[in-house]
Amino acid sequence: MGHNSFFVPHPNLSAEVNHQIVQSEIEGGVYLSDLPPATVLQIQTQHHCYTAVLLEDGSALISGHPEFCPEPTAVAISGSTWGGTMLKRSFVGRGMRLEFSHPGYRTPIVTSSIQDIRELSSAARLRNHAAV
């Protein structure tokens, strides 16, 4: 193809962290900054299916958890983590855990492992937006 798109390990990160970065690119995901506001994502984790309507500046209306967000709740999506303290900012990735700040909790909410991410069709988007 003419250009080198291979991952170059960061010299200041451990081999495990560099491996996780590569794995997140292989398993796939989406950078929220690449999506316009009003995009609707369906995020299937091991335990729940979340619906996120993207707003401005990394915030979203999220629903799908019986305790934290049974109804659409305005949150700030931080990104995804592998379960530790390292965060891939503004990224929702398969095999990772979504992390978001909820107005009713002091510490971030971290979901179970993300199994699938889908952008809902425009028809579904209109139905979901009307429900919000």
Secondary structure, DSSP 4 states (H G I P E B T S, - for coil): --S-------TTS-HHHHHHHHHHHHH-EEEGGGS-TT-EEEEEESS-EEEEEE-STTEEEEE-BTTTBSS-EEEEEEEEESSSS-EEETEEETTSEEEEE-TT-SS-EEEEEEEEEEEPPHHHHHHHHHH-
